[in-house]
Amino acid sequence: MTYPQDPNNPYGQQQYGYQQPGYPQYPGYPGYAGGPRQPQEGSGLAVGSLVCSVLGLVLCFAVGIAGIIMGHIAYGKAKRGVADGQGLALAGIIIGYCAVALNIGLLALFLGIGAIGAWS
């Protein structure tokens, strides 16, 4: 079987390292038509949410509220694909709500005990 002869290579020799003028030799990268993706943010906000929520269990409900707010922001960013840490953010939200509920319940208990003691 004969192959048609290349007009730029009349002797049929293989040319190594030769590049035809006017044709840049770049490897094709399929799937990158829109340019490179922007790097994602880390999960710092989600970690901060979890830390604040855990500290809210021990310290006061204001720290737990900060954990809830940061958790909702981090969870929204993770759902949009802007940042990582969706699971950490969700854990921060859940623990933050539990911390606030626990602190409010303990406050009500202590106020109730104080009111009962004042009546005696």
Backbone hydrogen bonds, N-H to C=O, Kabsch-Sander energy under -0.5 kcal/mol:
donor,donor_aa,acceptor,acceptor_aa,energy
9,N,6,D,-1.0
12,G,9,N,-1.3
16,Y,14,Q,-0.6
23,Y,20,Q,-1.5
26,Y,24,P,-1.1
32,Y,29,Y,-1.2
35,G,32,Y,-1.0
41,E,82,V,-2.3
47,V,43,S,-2.3
48,G,44,G,-2.5
49,S,45,L,-1.9
50,L,46,A,-2.1
51,V,47,V,-2.6
52,C,48,G,-2.5
53,S,49,S,-2.2
54,V,50,L,-2.3
55,L,51,V,-2.5
56,G,52,C,-1.8
57,L,53,S,-0.8
57,L,54,V,-0.8
58,V,54,V,-0.7
58,V,55,L,-0.6
59,L,55,L,-3.4
63,V,60,C,-0.6
64,G,60,C,-1.1
65,I,61,F,-2.1
66,A,62,A,-1.8
67,G,63,V,-1.9
68,I,64,G,-2.0
69,I,65,I,-2.4
70,M,66,A,-2.5
71,G,67,G,-2.2
72,H,68,I,-2.3
73,I,69,I,-2.1
74,A,70,M,-2.7
75,Y,71,G,-2.5
76,G,72,H,-2.1
77,K,73,I,-2.1
78,A,74,A,-2.3
79,K,75,Y,-2.2
80,R,76,G,-1.7
81,G,77,K,-0.7
82,V,77,K,-2.3
83,A,77,K,-1.1
84,D,41,E,-0.9
84,D,42,G,-0.6
89,A,85,G,-2.2
90,L,86,Q,-2.1
91,A,87,G,-2.3
92,G,88,L,-2.4
93,I,89,A,-2.2
94,I,90,L,-2.4
95,I,91,A,-2.7
96,G,92,G,-2.0
97,Y,93,I,-2.3
98,C,94,I,-2.2
99,A,95,I,-2.5
100,V,96,G,-2.4
101,A,97,Y,-2.4
102,L,98,C,-2.5
103,N,99,A,-2.5
104,I,100,V,-2.4
105,G,101,A,-2.5
106,L,102,L,-2.6
107,L,103,N,-2.2
108,A,104,I,-2.4
109,L,105,G,-2.2
110,F,106,L,-2.6
111,L,107,L,-2.5
112,G,108,A,-2.3
113,I,109,L,-2.6
114,G,110,F,-2.3
115,A,111,L,-2.3
116,I,112,G,-2.3
117,G,113,I,-2.3
118,A,114,G,-1.6
119,W,115,A,-1.2
120,S,116,I,-0.9
